[in-house]
Amino acid sequence: MPPIIFFSRMDFNQSNLFGYIEDLQELTIIERPVRRSLKTPEEIERLTVDEELSDIERAVYLLSSGQDIQGTSVVANLPVLMRQNPAETLRRVLPKIREVLHVAGVEMQLTAAVSFLTVLQEESVSIHTYSHSFLHIILQNMEHKDAGVSNAWLETLLAVIEALPKETIRHEILNPLISKAQLSQTLQSRLVSCKIMGKLANKFEAHIIKREILPLVKSLCQDVEYEVRTCMCRQLEHIAQGIGTELTKTVVLPELVELARDEGSSVRLAAFETLVNLLDMFDADDRSQTVLPLVKSFCEKSFKADESILVSLSFHLGKLCNGLYGIFTPEQHLRFLEFYKKLSTLGLQQENGHNDNQLQLQTLEQEKKYISVRKNCAYNFPAMIVFVDPKNFHLELYSIFFCLCHDPEVPVRYTMALSFYEVAKLLNSGVYTIHKELVTLLQDESLEVLDALVGHLPEILQLMTNGGENSGSESKLLSIPDLIPALTTAEQRAATSLKWRTHEKLLQKYACLPHIISSDQIYYRFLHRMLTIILTNNVLPVQKAAARTLCVYLRYNRKQEQRHEVIQKLIEQLGQGKSYWNRLRFLDTCEFIMELFSKSFFCKYFFLPVLELTHDPVANVRMKLCYLLPKVKSTLKIPTDKHLLQQLELCIRKLLCQEKDKDVLTIVKRTVLELDRMEISVDAEQLEKEKQQNEGRSTNINDKMFEKKRRDSKTSSVLAKSITHSVPGSSSGTSAGKEDKKSKLVRSQSFNTQALHPKYSNIDSKSSATGYTSSVSGMGKSCMLSFSDDSFRTHSTGNSGNVAFPSSSSRNLFNSADQKNNGNKEIQSRKMSIKNRKSNS
């Protein structure tokens, strides 16, 4: 979003009005060339190219007879041509590009430099072919009179040097470089030679560098032009790394000492920075006898005659102090510490004054420089803590730390906020001394400062509460008394600003507070605020961040009353809210709850409220719910949550049968297939208990049945004998006995079938029915058809403990089928008895 600029007042007097009119006239003048740039039919005809030409032929044609814009387009397309047909491109297109570049403008030159570098990076051809075809073109155009073009070709050459073999570099680059680095060559040629030599230092052995490159280096360090001396001085770091410690001490260090006393301020600055970067390569004698006197000279002159080095000196001071730490005397140590303190408050003292305009302009320029110096001091503050030892922080550096955290300029406070975590780590047990500055930065008026501090806020707060002597949970707040007001103020300021990313980041980091402050403080000061943000904020990432942080707070809250209150508010105000936007956020919150809480917690409080949204009047809510259903099902455990599984199946059936929105219905069908493939985890302990109970129940039933059969058999035998003796040859008695036996057998079979519950009949086998898939395919015929055996089926997973478990619908089908079979058998037996009676009569 572009920044909004507010004008305090619009003055429409005559002079200002004429000014506005002139501005409008300038705008019309700017637009005129745009209209004139439209092409005429003749120009369009000249720019038209035959479409039947191949890419290579078209490129050659445009480079030969086309206009500059067309030639530039071909050059930009060179990497593509190299990928498609490298041989023909090298044979026909590249020679044409080489010819055109002699007279090409700046735009085509810059485009060619980039294209040549792209061809090298993509490795379209071998490095040998590249050096043979492209290297000469690069070297020729590197001496272009335009500095921008020359630098572009130089960057390409420096990248090529990394890939070229030594022999090619020696013959094609190093040998010509000797002549181009001479004083008789142009300034641009000598500057290019300096940068190339810095690159070549890592490509050859030390003896070759000493014999062929170092003489050129010395010559360029003493060049008559300060630009060349500065450029060569900055390359001495690379050359020193290539030649080693001994040659650096004997060759490079004397040159640096001389350049440090150069009349040009840019040369002295380059020498100083190179000295700092090469400190590790100098021994203790070199540091104490050569480097330290130079550094002291720089520090003394920086305030008096050479303010140009002041910014650089403040930036490198931390590295310099720690690099020379071993050779400082106590007096020198104190002197450099005082010098740092002086730089840290530079520009904050009251100036004596004169009010003339010249002094005001000079003061504005100096003020920018002083702000940069103080910013660099803030950057180096952790290094200075190491320099003075953290034990001496409060005595030596706390006052400076206070000043930098309260600096009037935002860049300084921003840098302090960035380095605050490093400072806290270094202080360790003494971190309690800077808690006031933490509160100050949290309440800073600039959101940039707050954003910089928030990056490591959890780590800082952890150090603050546990790093000092007061590490107990009960005394956490005593170590940072003003922390909670500062945190709430920071959040409110971020919420009222337009920088929603800072607000989102802040809410995410506030999830650490359960480890910092008490649960009651979170409940009364932060938890309800998170709920308010979810309900009222208009930025989706901010709402999600608040929802997740609220779930974290709820996770660590151990008071059941407070927990139930928050859960009830989430369900009523979000899940059952009037705004569909709130109901969508409820689903987001439930997703976070599934991530942070146990499965049983979600099933207990949120499973059914989530399923209620299948009846939501807004299609987007139902659609989001469908996407969430696989995660919802994954929270279930069988057999504990079998009633919830039935509710889930019922909701799916209703969606399949009643959904009218095409997009939602498509997602429902897709979700059904995914649910059908899912495995449901099994509660092994509960399953074992039910299994034991079922086995005991079935054993008792079998015993009773066996005893009953034994009694029935005795009774039937006695009756049979009595009937045979009383009514000999009676067929009706025989048929009645058979019917009685059949009916008893049918009842016993039906009872046995019901006694062995189908849920445990085949636990270790996988279901083989069609599941939800059959429901999807048959939905067009009848939505009232029951789901088949494998509805929401589960599969055995071996070691995981998940067991195949048919759903409730399959159990109903099994029971109904058994009852149907038993009923058919009884009907048939009755029919047989009726026929026997009729025949006897």
N, C-alpha and C positions, 0 to 999 in steps of 0.2 A: 504494500500500500504506500503510495507516495506521501511524503510528509505534508502536513497541513500547515500552511503559513498564515498567520493571523496578522492583519494590519490594524494598528491602533487607530488610525484615522486617515481618511481620504480627503485631501485638500483640492477642491475643484476650482481653484482660482484661475485667472487667465493664463499665467505663465505655465502652471502645471498642465492646464488643458492643452496648450500648444505642444507641450512635451509629449503628451499622450498621442496627439495627432501625428507627430513626427515618428513616434514608434510604430504606429499603424502603417504609415507610408513606407517605413523600412521593411515591414513584413511583406507589403505588396511587391517591393523591389526584389525581395528574396524569391518570391514565387514566380516572377517573370521568366527567369532562365529555365524553370521547369517546363513551362509551356513551350518555350522555344526549342527545348531539347527533343521534342517529339520528332520522329523520323519522317521524312517525306517519302512518297512512293519510290522515287529513284534510289534513295538511300536504302530502303528496305530491299529493293531489287538487288543492289550490290551486296547486301549482307546475306542473301539467300544462297544456300548451298544445295547441290543435288543430293537427294535423300538416298540414292542408290549407291553412293560411295561407301566404301568400308571405313572403319574407324581410322586406320592408318592413312588411307588416301585422303580422307577428309582433313586429318591433322596436317598432312604435308601441304594440301591445297590452302588451308587457312594461314599457315605460316608463310607461304610463298606470296599469296596475293590478297590475303584478308586484311582487315583493319587491326589496330592494336588490341582492341578489346577481345577480338576473336583469337588472336595469337596468345594473349594472356590466358584465355580459357583453355587452349590446347596445353600450355605449359602447366597449368594447374591440374590437368587431367593426365599428366605424364605418369604418375604412379599406377593409375588404372591401366594404361596402355602397356606398361611394363609387366603387370600381372597377367594380362591377356595374351600378349604376343611380344615377349622380350627381344627376340632376335630381330624381327622387322622394325621394332621401335628403335633399337640401337642402330640399325642399318640405315633407316630412312628418316625417322623423326628427329633423333638427337642431333645429327649434323645441321638440320635446319634450325633447331633451337640455338645451336652454337652461333650460327650466322646472324640470327635475329638479335641475340643479346648484345652484339656490338653496338647496335643503334637503338636498343630498347630503352623505354622509360623506366622510371623508378618502380612503378607498380609491377611491371613484368619482371624486373630484376629481383624484387623481394619475393614474388611468387615462385620464381625459378629456384631461389635459394631454399625455400621451404620444400619444394617438390623434390629436389635432389636429396635433401636430408631424409624425406619420407621414403624414397627408394632405398636408401641405405638401411634404414630401420626395418623395413619390411623384408630385406634380404631377397629381393626379387632376382638378383644375379649374384654370382660369387664375388668376393672382395677383389679378386684379381681382375675380373671383368670390369668391376666398378671403378677401380683405380685407373685402368686403361682408358675407359670411356668418359668418366665424369671428372676425374681429378684435375685434368688440365683446364677444363672449363671453370672449375671452382677457383683455381689459382689465378687465372686471367682476370676474372671479374672481382677478385678480392681487392684490387687496387682502384676500384671505382672512385670517382671524385666525390660522390655523395657519401657522407659519413655513415648514414643509416644503411645504405646498400652494402658498403664495405664491411660493416659490422655483421650484417646478416650472412654474408658469404664467409666471414671469419668464423662465426659460430658453426656453420656447416663443416668447415675444414677441421675445426677442433674436434668435432664429433667423429669425423672420418679418421683422424689420426689415431683414435682409440682402437680402431679396427684394422688399420693397415699393418703389414709386416715391417720389420725393422729396415730391411734393405730398401723397400719402396720409400719409406720415410726419409732414409738417408739420401737417396739419389734425387727424389722428387721435391723434397721439402727442405731438408737441412742444408744441402749444398747451395741452392739458390738463396737461402736465408742469410748466408754469410755476406753476400754482396748487398742484399737489401737492407741490412742493418747498419750499413756504413753511414757516416755523417752526411755524405753527399746525396743520399736518397731523401725523398720527401718526408715530411713529418708523419703523414699517414702511414707510409711504408715502415718507418721505424717503430711506430706504435703497434702495428700489426706484428712486427718481428718480436717485440717484447712479449706479447701474449702467446705467440707460438713457442717461444723458448721455454716459457713456464710449463707448457703442455709437454714438450719434448723431454723435460728433465726426468720424467718417470718411465721413459721408453728405452733409455740406453743405460749402459753400465757407467759406473762412476768415473772410470778412466777416460771414457769417450767424452763425457760431459766436461771433465776437467780440461781436456785437450781442445775440444772444438766449440763448446758452448760458453764456458766461463769467461774466456777472453771477450766474447761479444757482450756478456752480461756486464763486465766491468766497463766496457766502452759505453754502453747505454746508460749505466748508472751515472756517468759523468757527462751525459749529453748536454748540449747548450740549452735545450728547451726543457722547461720544468715539467711539461706534460709527459715527456718521455721518461724523465727521472722518476716521476711519480708512478707511472705505469710499470716501469722495471722494478721499482722498490716493492710493489705489491706482488710481483711474481717471485721475489726472493724466497718466500715461504715454500712455494712448490719446488724451487730449485734446491733448497736446503734439504727437503725430504728426499730428493733424488740422489744427492751426493753424500749424505751421511754426516755424522757428528763432527768428525775431524776436519773435513773440508769446510763445513759450516763455520767452525771456530776460526779457521785461518783465512777464509775468503769472504764469507757472507757477513760475519759480524763486523769486520772493519768497514765494509761498505755501508752497513746500517748505521754505524757510529757517525760516519761522515755525512750520510743523508739526514740524520737526526739534527745536524747543525746547519742544514741547508737554508738558504735565504727564502725559499718558497714555503709558505705555510702548508700547502697541500702535500709537499714532499716530506716535511717534518711529521705531519699527521700520519702519512703512510708508513714512515719509518717507525713511529711509535707503535702503531697497531701491529706491524710485523714483528717487532721485538716482543710484544706481549704474547703473540701466537707461537713464538719460537722459544719461550721460556724453558720448556721441558728439554730442549736440546742443548741447553747451556749448563755447565757444571757450576758448583758453588763459587769457584773463583771468578768465573766470568760474570756470574750474577752480582757478586759483591763488588768487584773492581770495575766492571764495565756497565752493566745494565742498571744497577741501582743509582749510580751518579746521574745517568741519563734520565731516569724516571724522576728523581728529585728535581732536576733542572726543569723538566716539563711541568711539574706541579708548581714550582715557584713562578714560572713565566705565565702560567695559564691565567692567573688573575690580573697580571700586570700588562704584559705586552702581547700575549698570544692567546686570546680568548677563543680562537678558532679550534683549538685542541681541547677546550673545556668539555664539550659534549662527549667527545670520544673518550676522554680521560675518565669521566664519570661512569661511562658504560663499562669500561674495562677495569675499573678500580678493584672490584671484588676479586677478579681473577689475578690481578697484579699483586694484591696484598697477600693472598694465599700462596701464590707462586714464589714470592720472596720472603715468606714467613720465617724460614729457617735461618736467614742471614740478618734479620732485623735485630738491632740492639733495642733495649727497652725504650730508649729515647726515640729511636726511629719508629718503633711500633706506635708509640703515643702520638708522634707527629702525623703519621698517616691516618690514625683514627680521628684526630682533630680535623685533618683535611677533609675526611669523609663527612664529618658533622657539619663543616662549613658549607660543603656542597649541598647537603640535604636541606638546608634552610636558605639557599641562595635565592635572592630576589624577594624574600619575605620581610626583610628589614625595611624600615622607613627610610626613604631617600630624602636627602637635603634638597631642597629645591628651588629649582628655577622652573618657571612656567612657560618658557618660550616653546614655540611649535617644534623647533628642531630637536630640542631635548625630549619632547614628548614622542616624536617619531623614533628617536634613538631608543627611548625607553620601551616602546612597543616591540621593536626588534629584539632588544635584550630580553624582554619578558618571555618571548617565545623560546629563546635559548635557555633561559633559566628554568622554564617549565620542563624542557627536555632533560636538563641536568637533574632536577629533582625526581623526575620519572625514572631516570637511570639509577639514581640512588635507591629508590624503592625496589627496583629490579634486583639490585645487588645486596639488599638487606640480609637475606639468608646467608650469603657468603660472608658478610661482615660479622654475623653472629658466630660463625666458625672462627673467624679471625680473632675475636675477643674472648672466645670460649663462652658457651651458654651459661655457665655459672656466674659470669660477670655481666649478664645481659641487663639486669635491673639497674645496676650501677652505671654502666657505660653507654647503653644503647636505648634504654626505655624512653628517655625523653625524645630521642630522634624518632622512635617508632610512633610515639604519640603525635608528634608534629606531622609525620607523613600520613597517618590515618586521618588527620584533621586538615590536611592541605586544602587550600581553597580551590585548587584545580582538579577537575574530574580525572584526567589521565593519571595523575599521581595516585589518587585514592583507588582508582581502578587497578593499577599495578600492585598496590599494597593488598588489595583484595585477592588478586591472583596468587600472590606469594604468601598469603596468610597461613595456608596449610603447611607449607614448608617451615615457616617460622614456628608453628605450634609443634611440629615434629622435633625440631632441633631443641626446643626448650624442655620437652619431655615433662618431668615432674614440676617444672616451673611454669607450666603453661597457664596456671591460674592468674599469673600477673597480667595477662593481656585480655582477660574476659571483657573488660570495659570497652576495649577497642573493637571486639567482636560485636558487641551491642551497638556501638557507634556505626559500624559499617552496615549492619543489618537495617539500621534506620536512616541510611544515607539517602539524600534527596534524589540521587541519580540512580536509575534502574540499571544502568550499565555496571555500576559498582556492585549492586545487589546480585546481578547475573554472574559476575566474576566470582563473588564469594560463595554463591550457592553450589557451584560445581563440586566443591569438596566439603560441603556443610555437614553431612553425616560424619565424616572422619574427624572434622574439627570438633564437633560437639562430643564425639566419643572421647577424644583426647581431653577435652575440657572437663568432662564428668569423671573420667577414670584415671586421668594422668596425674592428678595431684594427690594430696594426702586424703582428701575426702572422697573415697571411692565407693562408699556404701550407698545403696539405693535410697535410703532415707535422707541422706544429706546431699543428694544430687543438686537440688535447687539452691542450696546454700552457696555452692561454688559459682553459680551464675544467677544472681538474684533477679536481674532484669531481663532474663532470656525470654520468658513467655510473652511479655508485652512487646518486645522487639520482634519476635517471630510473627505475632498477630499483625503488628503494624506493617511489616514487610509484605505479608500476604495481601493485606487490604490495599496497599499502594500498588502492588502488581495487578490486582484485580481491577482497579480503576484506570489503569493505563491501557494503551493500545497494543502493548507488547505482550501478546498472549503466550508467546513461546517462553518468555521469562516466567509468567504465571504458571504455565504447565510444568516447567522445570522445577519451580519452587514447590509445587504440590507433590511432585514425585519424590523430592528429597525429604519432605516432611514425613514420609513414611518411616523414617528412622526414629521419630520421637518416642515410641514406646520403650526404646532402649535408653532414653535420656531423661525423661520426666515421668511422673507418676501417672497411673491410669485415670485417676480422678481429674487431674489437670487436663489430660487429653480429652476426657469426656465433656467437661464443661467449657473448655476454651477452643477446641479444635474439631471434635467429632461432628457436632451440630453444624459447624461452619462448612464442613465438607458436604453435608447433606444439602445445605442451602445453595452451595455452588452447583451441585448436580441439578437442582430444581430451577435455578434462575439464570445461570450463565448461558451464553449463546454460542460458545465455542466448543465444538465437540471434543478436541483433544484435552481441553481443560476439564470438561465434565468427566471424561474417562479417567484422567489422572486423579481427580477428586474421589471418584468412585473406588478406585483401587486403594488409595490411601485410607479411605473410610473402612474398607474391608480389613486392612491391616490393623487399624485401631480396634475394630470389633474382634479381631482374632486374639489380640493381647488383653482384651478386657475380660476379667474373671468374675465380675459381678453379674449374677444372672438377671437381676432386675433391669440393670442398664442394658444388658444384651437384648433382653426381650423387648424393651422399649424401642431400641434401634431397629430390630428386625420387624416389629410391627409398623414402624414408620416407613421402612423400605417397601413393605408390601402394600400399605394403604396409600402412601403418597406417590410412589413410583409405579408399582405393579398394578394398582387400581386407580391411578391418577386419571384426571380428565383429559390431559394432553397426551396424544399418542407419542410425543417426543419423550415424555417421562416414562412411558411404558417401554420404549426402546432402551432407555438408559437402565431400566430395571433388568432387562435381559443382559446388558453389559455387566451390571453389578453381579448378577448371578454367575456369569462366566468367571469373574474374579473370585467369587466365593468358592466355586468348584476348584479353582487353582490353589487357594490358600487354606481352605478348610477340609475336614474329612468328608468322606462320601456320606456317612451317616448323618452328619450335621446338615448337609444340603438336603438330603431326603426328608429329614425331619421337619425342616422349616420352609423350604423353598420349592420342593418338587411339585406339589400340587398347585401353588400359586403360579408357577411357570406354565403348567398345563392348562390353566384357566385361560391363558392368552390365545388358545386355539379358537376361542369364540370371539376374539377381538374384531371390531368392525373395520379396522384399518388393515389393508392388505400388507403394508410394509412390516407391520408388527408380526403378522402371521408368517410372513416370509422369513423374517429374522429368527423367529421361533423354530422354524423348520431347520434352518442351518444349525441351530443349537441342540436339536434333539439327539444327535449321536453322543454328544458330551453328556447330556442328561441321562441317557440310558446307561452310560459307562459308570454312573454312580450307584447303580443298583447291585444288590447282592441277593443271590437265591440261596435258600428259600425265605430269608428274612423279609425281602421287599417284593414278594410275589404279588401282593395286592397293588403295589405301585406299578408293577409291570403290567398288570391287567388294565389299570387306568391309562397307562401310556398306549397300550394297544387300542383301547377304546377311542382315545383322542385321534390316533392315526386313522382308524376306520371312519370317524366322523369327517376328518379332513378329506379323505378320499371320496366320500360319498356326497358331502355337502359343499365343498369348495367350488366357487364359481369363477374366481379370478384365474385366468389361464397361466400367468407367470407363477403364482403361488402353487397351482396344481402341478405344474412341471417340476418345481422344487420338491413338492411332497412326494411325487413318484420317485424322484432321484434319492430322496432321503430314505424312503422305504427300502430301496435296494441296499443302501448302505447299512441300515439297521438290521436287515436280514443277514448280512455277512458278519455282524458284530458278535462277539462272545461276551457272555455275562459272567462276572466273577461269582464264585461260590463261597459261601460262608461254611468252611469245612466243619467247624465245631457244631454249629446249629444243624447242619446236615447229618452229622453223626448221631446227634441226640435224637432227631426225628427218626432216623433209620433204626436205632435201638428200640425206640418206643413202638415203631411199626412192627419190628420183628417179634417183640414180646406180645403185642396184640394178636398177630397172626398165629403165634404158637398156641396161645390160649384158645383161639377160635378153632384151630385144627384139633386140639385135644377134646374140646366140647363136641365137635362134629364126629370125631372117632367114637366117643362114648355114646352119642346119640344113634349112630349107625349100628353099633353093637346091640343097643337096646331094641332098635327098630327091627333088626334082623331076627332077634329072638322072638319078638312079638309077631312078626310076619310068619315065622315058621310055625308058631303055635296056632295062629289063626288059620293057616293053610291046612294044618292037620285036622283042626276042628271042622272046617268047612268040608274037607274031603270026607270025613266020617259022617257028617250030618246030611249033606246033599251030594251024594256021589254023582259024578258026570255032569255037574252044573257048569256050563260054559260061561254064564254071566259072572259067577264068582271068580273064575279064572281071569276073565277080562278086567274085572274090578281090581283084582290084585295087581295085575300088570300096570294098570293105569295109576294105581297108588304108588307103585315103585317108580314109574316114570316121573310122576309129579315130584316125588321126593328127590330123585336124582337131578331134575332140572333145578329145583330150589337150591340144592347143595352146590351145583355148578355155578349158579348165579351168585350165591353167597361167597363162594371162593373167589370168583372174579372180582367182586367188589371189595373183598377183604384185602387182596393184594393190590395196593394203590398203584396205578400206572405210572405215577411220578417216580417211583423207585424200581420199577420193573426192569429198566434197561439203562442204568445210570451211565455206564462207561461207553455206550454206543452213541454214535452220532445220529441225529434225526435225518430223515431222508425225504421229507415232504417238501413242498414248494414254498412254504412260508408266506411272507408278505407278497412275494412275487406273484403268486396265484391270485391274491386279492387285487393286485394292480391290473393283471390281465383280464380278470373277470369283472372288473368294476363296471364296465359298460352294460353287462347283462343284468346284474342285480346286486345292489349294495347290501342286501339283507343276507347274502350268503355268508355263512360263518367261515372264519379263516381255517386253513387246513392244519395238519398236525404240527408243522414246524413254525407256527407263528411266533415271531421273535425268538427263534431257536437259539440255543447255546451249544457250544461244541466243547468236547474234552480237549484239554491242552497238555496232557501229560504231567510234567513236573510242576506246572503252574498251579495246579490244584483246581482249575476250572473244569466243571463236569457238564456233560450234555444234560440239558434239563428242558423237557417239553413245557410248553406254556399251558395256561389254564384252558385255552380253547381246545387244545389237543386232548386234555383230560376229559372235557365234556364230550368230545367226539367218542373217545374210548368207552365211557360209561353208557352213552346213548346206544352205541353199537352193541354192547353186551346185553343191555336191557331188551333191545330189539330181537337179538338172537334168542334170548331166553323166552320172550313172549311168543315167538314163532314156534318154538318147541312145545310150549304149553297148548297152543291152539291145535297143533297137529295131534297131540295126544288126546285132546278132547274130541276131535273129529274121529279118531280111530275108535274111541269108546262108543260114540254114537252109532257108528256103522255096525259095531259088534252087537249092540243092543237090537238094532233093526233086524239084523240077520237072525238073531236068536228068536225074536218075536215072530 
